[in-house]
């Protein structure tokens, strides 16, 4: 099985940190976040990873080199101008079988083996790893009832949404909707597949997941990593509490 890790973005939301280091090399517990991903994929049987690089590509190449240090093959696809999150796939010529695509900054104990199996069983041309995200609005929300009248007033409500984890499984036929060298984001690709009545599935995941693209999530992952390390880098199928519920003196590590 082959994976493509999207590692070409500038990580603007993590500035100024990402002004001197690419986001895939941002450390979590003294280890670049993308190394955590590489180790997990190796543990799930992936033998080859292509890193889609752009911003500060030389630093990423210098760290990961050919992947032999982790007992796997790592190669690179360089975008010389921004192509979005789906466009870089058009630069990789030999994706002829089912393949995984994911962001470089995902911290999760997702079982990739189970995700791939789910994809194959359910017959999707694309499967999105999904997570039930709790969103808190730190304001009082006014529910209108017309004519400037208030129907209800809700203080700091919580809402729940099924969100993309930034982890996808694709079949090679998706390249019918990707034009070589043209800018395209993954959400747009998925909408194109849906418009063409292609089967797009979602894989429900309720374990540990954080996208460290924001300072708050990065700080949380860095704080919790010591307790998560054993479960993230050892047996990834081991369960962890949801983010924010990892206890300081937990025995998870």
Secondary structure, DSSP 8 states (H G I E B T S, - for coil): -EEEEEE----GGGTTGGGTS-GGG-EETTEEHHHHHHHHHHHTT--EEEEEE-TTHHHHHHHHTTSGGGTSEEEEEE-SS--TTTGGGGG-TT--S-EEEEETTEEE---HHHHHHHHHHHT-SEEEEEEEEEEE--SEEEEE-STT-EEEEEES-EEEEEEEEEEEEE-GGGGGG--TT----HHHHHHHHHHTT--EEEEEE-S-EEETTSHHHHHHHHHHHHHHHHHHHT-TTS----TT---TT-S--
